[in-house]
Amino acid sequence: MTDNIDELPDGGRGLQLMWLLTDELNYIHTCTHQNCLLLVKNYQQKNLAQSQKLNKISNLKPVTDFLSRFNKFNNSQENLQKSRGDLLLKKIDLTVNTDLNALPQVLQWYEQLEQLPIPQKTLDECKLAHVEGFTNAVRHAHKGMPTETPIKLEVIVFNKRLEMKVVDYGQPFDFKAKLREILTSKSTLSRKIS
């Protein structure tokens, strides 16, 4: 095994890893010429008392729903979250350069999620999947681009799931075709592509 990340074999192993570690894996190329990789991981809260406290807060949902009708700026994503019963716990973001040397900064940034009621195994899997998305952006999407090209990372923590995003400025690629290629070559990866 090599210690140099640049010598690791390609062939979709990063996507395989992210596929195995998360419950949802999506990719879009936006009209603003950005690629957005979305990773979603569902979880059960590790602290029942905290969960009960969040349920009490959730009981205020009818009141907040009523008041939100008066908010002209309520967007559709917020409405979707409310319909799922999601409770936003924390949202963090970080913008770094296209440089693998930013990896320690990314890992340190993730530490602010440690105090939340997320099982450690779930948090570790999310961190690994998100870091893999970041390194893929550096090594593949931004290959040959200036180091100053930004990569935006975001984590949104809800009471039952985490959403992680990697936004880059690389060339778009056929994500579903690449994922199908990987999945058909690996019989152990049988999750359906949506």
N, C-alpha and C positions, 0 to 999 in steps of 0.2 A: 504494500500500500504506500502511496506517495504522500509526502507532506506538502507538496506544492499544488495548490488548487488549480493552477493552469494545466497541470498534467493529468487531471482526472478525466476519464473518458466521457464523451458526450453521449448522444444517442437517446436523449429523452429521460435520462435517469432522474433529473431534477423534477420533471413533471410527474414521473412515477412516484417519487417520494412525496410530493405535495398531494397527489391523488390519494395515496394511502393514509396520509396524516389528517386529511380534512374530510368534511362531509359534503362540501360543495366546492367546485373549482370552476370558475368562469373567466372569460377573457373577452374584452371588447376593444375595438379601435374607435376612438371618439372622433367627432367632427373637428375637434381642435388638434388633431394629429397626435394624440396621446394614446398609449396602450394602457389599459387598466386590467390588472389581474386581481380577481376577487377570490379570496379563500374564506370559507365559512366553516366553523367548528362548533357543534352543539355540545353542551355539557350540563351536568347537574351540579348545583352549588354545593360546596364542601361544608358549609356551615348552616345547619338547619335554623338556628336562631336568626341568622342574617336573612335567610330565606323567608322566615315568618315576618320579619320586619318589612321586607320588600313586599310581601303580600298585603300587609296593612296599608302600605303606600299605594299599592295597586287598587285597593278598595276606593281610593279617591278618583279612580278613572272616570266615573260618570260626571263628576264635577269638572275635571280637567277637560273632558270631551266637550261639555257644554260651553266652557269658557273659550275653548279653542275655536269655536265657530265664529267668534268675534275677531279672531286673528287672521287678517287678510294674507299674511305671509306663510301660512301653514302649508308646507309642501306635501306632495304625494308620498314621499318616502316616510315622512312622519306619520301619515295616515295609515300606511301599510304596517308600520311598526305597532301602532295602536291596535290595529285589527288582529295582529298576532299575539297581543298581550305582552309585547316586549317592553322592558323597562331599561332605559339607557342608564348604565352605571358610570361609564367613562369613555371619553374619546381623546385619543392622542395622535399627533402626527409629527413627522420628522422629514426634513428635506436634506439629502446628502448629495455629494458629488458622485460621479461615476468612477468610483475607486474602491477596490476591495479593502483598502486600508481603512475605510469608514466602518467596517464590520464591528470593531470594538464599540464604536459610538452607537451603532444600531442595537447591539446587545445590552449596553448600559441603558439606553432609552427604554427598552422593554422592562427593566427592573421596576419601573413605577407601577406595573400591574401586579406585582407580588402581593400587595396587601389586599387585593380584591378577593371575593369568595369564589375563586376559580381553582379547581383541583390542580395540583402541581404537575401531574402528568399531562393534563390538557394544556396547561400553559407552556410546558416544555415542547409539546408537539406543535403548538401554534408558532412558537418562536422558531423552531427548526424549519417549518414550512415557509414562514415569512422570510427568514434569512435565505432560504433556497430561492425564493422568488426574487429577492434583492440581488443575489449573486448571478442569477440568470439574466437579469436586466443589465448588469455590468458586463458579463462575459459574452452575451449574445445580442440582446437588443441594442446596446450602445457600443458594440464592437466598432472600433475605428472612430468613434465620436470623441470630442474634447472632454477632458476630465471634468470640466465645469458644467457639463450637461447634468441637470438635476434629475434625481430620482426621488419621488415622494412616497413615503410609507405612512400608512394610517392603520390604526386599530380602533374599532368601535366595540366596546364591551356592553353586552346586554345581559339581563339576568339569566338567560339560558343559552347564549351563544356569543361567539366572537366573530366579527367580520374584519378581515385583514385585506388591505389593498396595497398593491405596488403599481405606481404610475410612472411610466417611462416615455421617452420620445423616439424610440427605435422604429424600424420599419414594421408594419403589421405582418402577421403570419397567420396561416390557417390553423388556428388552435385546435379545432375539432378534428381536423384531418390528422394532425400530429398525435393527438390523444388517442384516436382510433388506432393509429399505427402502433402505438405503444401497447395499448390494451389487447390488440389482436395477437401481438407477439408474446404476451404474458398471460397464460391461462389462469393464473392466480388472481389477476385483476379483473374481476367480473362485474364491477359496478357499472350500471348503465349510464351512458353519456346523454345528458339532457339537451 
